Amino acid sequence: MKGMMGLLILISSVLSFQVMAHTQIVVGGKQYTLTKEDFVHKTTGKNPVKHELIATFNVNGDHGQRLYFNLAGIIAGKVGLKQGTIRKVKVINVDTVREKVVEYTVPGKKYHFFDATVTLSCSNIAIDEDSVQYKKYLNGYESNNTSKINENKSSKIVVYKEQITKGKCKQLQVKITHQYNKVNATKSKEFHPMSIDNVHLTLSVLEKY
């Protein structure tokens, strides 16, 4: 029984070490590879829904020296499909004399979009960000081609910043944010949501080049 307990403790220690090794960024250490499995998915808001993919890593080695943050790679997924433009107009209710905002859609062409922002921060210190803003209007044939709805899109991401965090960089966070993932054909004419299905990023924190 004691032998079995010892074995379980050893296995637990090895697993704990593997987890810690995976979640720790060493300044001047190796380059780390991030995939979608490294991120936790969160949503906020109702319409549009805000989606966040968040990966957090402990940082070892910030002693106040100049740091070089590097994040680069590819994010990919399915494009969204929208039509028209949402406009907001302020109107005054005659009975209550109160102002309210009314939304309406301006008719327009269908278009694909793929919008996302990748943000790098450390212990609530903003480092830098990069964004993808893809928009393509569709012609008549493309608008009626259902296979176009599920078209894939990939975009390069590059975040590079030289910064001194005065030894305060203890927890590094990579956040991927995108919206427009709620279909509401009546108001927003969103016929299909976008998604982020694949992430392949490399991450490193260096202290000299």
C-alpha positions in Angstrom: 0.0 0.0 0.0 2.8 2.4 0.9 4.5 1.5 -2.4 1.4 2.3 -4.3 1.0 5.7 -2.5 4.6 6.5 -3.2 4.0 5.8 -6.9 0.9 8.0 -7.0 2.8 10.8 -5.3 5.6 10.5 -7.8 3.2 10.5 -10.8 1.4 13.5 -9.3 4.7 15.3 -8.9 5.7 14.6 -12.5 2.4 15.8 -13.9 2.6 18.9 -11.7 6.1 19.6 -13.1 4.9 19.1 -16.6 2.0 21.6 -16.1 4.3 24.2 -14.4 6.8 23.8 -17.2 4.2 24.3 -19.8 2.7 27.4 -18.1 6.0 29.2 -17.4 7.9 31.5 -19.7 11.6 31.9 -18.9 13.2 35.2 -20.0 15.9 34.4 -22.5 14.6 30.8 -22.7 13.2 28.8 -25.5 10.5 29.8 -27.9 7.0 28.5 -27.0 4.4 27.3 -29.4 0.7 28.1 -28.7 -2.3 26.3 -30.2 -6.0 26.8 -29.6 -5.8 24.1 -26.9 -3.7 26.5 -24.7 -6.5 29.1 -24.6 -9.5 29.3 -22.4 -12.7 30.5 -24.2 -14.9 33.2 -22.6 -17.9 35.2 -23.8 -19.4 38.5 -22.7 -22.3 40.6 -23.9 -25.4 39.7 -25.8 -25.6 41.3 -29.3 -22.9 41.3 -30.5 -21.3 38.6 -28.4 -17.7 39.3 -27.5 -15.5 36.2 -27.6 -12.1 36.0 -25.9 -9.5 33.3 -26.1 -7.1 33.7 -23.2 -3.8 32.0 -22.5 -1.8 32.9 -19.3 1.8 32.1 -18.4 3.9 32.7 -15.4 7.1 34.7 -16.2 10.5 33.9 -14.6 13.4 36.3 -15.1 12.2 39.9 -15.2 14.7 41.8 -13.0 14.1 45.2 -14.4 16.2 44.7 -17.6 15.1 45.6 -21.1 12.8 42.9 -22.4 11.9 41.9 -26.0 8.4 40.5 -26.4 7.8 38.4 -29.5 4.5 36.9 -30.6 4.0 35.8 -34.2 2.1 33.2 -36.2 -1.3 32.5 -37.7 -4.9 32.6 -36.5 -7.5 31.0 -38.8 -11.2 30.2 -38.9 -14.4 30.7 -40.9 -15.4 34.1 -42.2 -18.6 35.7 -41.2 -21.3 36.8 -43.6 -23.1 40.1 -43.2 -25.3 42.4 -45.3 -25.8 46.1 -45.0 -24.7 48.6 -42.4 -26.2 49.1 -38.9 -26.9 52.7 -38.2 -28.0 54.2 -34.9 -30.2 57.3 -34.7 -31.2 59.2 -31.6 -34.9 60.1 -31.5 -37.1 61.8 -28.9 -40.3 60.3 -27.7 -42.9 63.1 -27.8 -44.9 61.7 -24.9 -42.1 61.1 -22.4 -39.6 63.7 -23.9 -36.9 61.0 -23.5 -34.2 60.3 -26.0 -33.6 56.8 -27.2 -31.4 55.1 -29.8 -33.1 53.3 -32.7 -31.1 50.9 -34.9 -31.8 50.2 -38.5 -30.1 48.5 -41.4 -29.1 50.3 -44.5 -29.5 47.9 -47.5 -26.2 46.9 -49.1 -24.2 44.1 -50.5 -23.3 41.0 -48.7 -19.8 40.8 -47.5 -17.4 38.5 -45.7 -15.6 39.7 -42.6 -12.9 38.3 -40.3 -12.1 40.7 -37.5 -9.9 39.8 -34.5 -7.5 41.5 -32.2 -4.5 39.8 -30.5 -3.3 41.5 -27.3 -0.2 40.9 -25.3 0.0 42.1 -21.7 2.0 41.2 -18.6 0.7 41.7 -15.1 -1.8 44.2 -16.4 1.0 46.1 -18.2 0.0 46.7 -21.8 2.7 45.4 -24.2 1.3 45.6 -27.7 -1.4 44.2 -30.0 -2.0 43.3 -33.7 -5.4 43.1 -35.4 -7.0 41.5 -38.4 -9.6 43.5 -40.3 -10.7 41.6 -43.4 -13.7 42.7 -45.4 -14.7 41.5 -48.9 -17.9 42.5 -50.7 -19.4 39.6 -52.7 -20.7 39.8 -56.3 -24.1 38.4 -57.3 -22.9 34.8 -57.9 -20.9 34.7 -54.7 -23.8 36.1 -52.6 -26.0 33.1 -53.7 -23.3 30.5 -53.5 -23.8 28.6 -50.2 -20.4 27.1 -50.2 -19.0 30.6 -49.8 -20.6 30.9 -46.3 -18.1 28.5 -44.8 -15.0 29.9 -46.5 -11.8 29.7 -44.4 -9.5 32.6 -43.7 -6.1 32.7 -42.2 -4.2 35.8 -41.1 -0.6 36.5 -39.9 -0.1 38.0 -36.5 3.0 39.9 -35.4 3.5 41.5 -32.0 6.9 42.8 -31.2 7.7 45.2 -28.4 10.9 46.3 -26.6 10.0 47.4 -23.1 11.2 47.7 -19.5 8.6 46.6 -17.0 10.7 47.3 -13.9 10.6 43.7 -12.7 6.8 43.7 -12.5 6.2 41.3 -15.4 5.2 38.1 -13.5 2.2 36.8 -15.5 2.1 37.1 -19.3 -1.3 37.0 -21.0 -2.2 36.4 -24.7 -5.8 37.4 -25.6 -7.5 36.9 -28.9 -10.8 38.9 -29.2 -13.5 38.8 -31.8 -17.2 39.7 -32.0 -20.2 39.2 -34.3 -20.9 35.6 -33.3 -24.6 35.9 -32.7 -27.0 35.7 -35.6 -29.9 38.1 -35.6 -31.3 38.3 -39.1 -34.1 40.7 -38.2 -31.9 43.5 -37.0 -28.3 43.0 -38.0 -28.7 40.9 -41.1 -25.9 38.6 -39.9 -26.5 35.4 -41.9 -23.5 33.6 -40.6 -21.0 34.1 -37.7 -17.3 34.1 -37.9 -15.2 31.8 -35.8 -11.6 31.2 -34.8 -10.8 27.5 -35.2 -7.1 27.3 -35.3 -4.2 29.1 -33.6 -0.5 28.6 -34.2 1.6 31.2 -32.5 5.2 31.3 -31.2 6.0 33.3 -28.1 9.2 34.3 -26.5 10.6 36.9 -24.0 14.2 37.8 -24.6 16.6 40.1 -22.7 19.0 40.8 -25.5 19.5 40.3 -29.3 
